[in-house]
Amino acid sequence: MIGYVSKINDKDVERLDKEGKLANYASTHDIGKLGIERYYEDVLHGQTGYEEG
């Protein structure tokens, strides 16, 4: 296994809040839990919002 994702749990919420990233997640989102998925979570998840072009 190179990594996996799962729904956000209370431990993830606590960590994301401490890192100042909680506003970018909803309780329905999946989050990288282990391996490459966790390592690249910030890149893979992106930012909430939209881009005007």
N, C-alpha and C positions, 0 to 999 in steps of 0.2 A: 504494500500500500504506500502511495506517495503522499497521501493527505486525504482529508475528508471535510465536509461541511455539515452543519446541523443548525437547527433553530437556535436563536439567542436564548440563553438561560440567565438566571440571576447572577451567576459568577461573571458572565460576559458583560452584563449591564454594569456591574460594579467596576470592572476593568476599563470599559469604554468611557465611563463617567470620569474616572481618575485621569484618563488620557485625553479628555476633552473631545472625544469623538462620538459621544452618545447621541447627539442631535442628528447625526447622519444615518441613524439606524431606526428601524421600527421593529416592534416585537414579532412581526411576520417575516422579517428578513432571515436569510441563512448567513452564517458567518464561518470563515475558515477556522477549523478547530485544531488541525494537526498537519505537520509537514508543509509541503509546498503551498497548500491552500491557506494556511495560517501565515506563512512567510510573506506571501503576496496579497494578503487580504486588502490592504489599503489601495493597492493598484487595481485589483480585480473589482472591488466594490465601487470605487469612484466616489463622486460627490453628489449629494442630493441637490436637485435643482434642474435647471435647463440652461442651454447656451443660445444666446441670440446671435444670429449671423447675418 
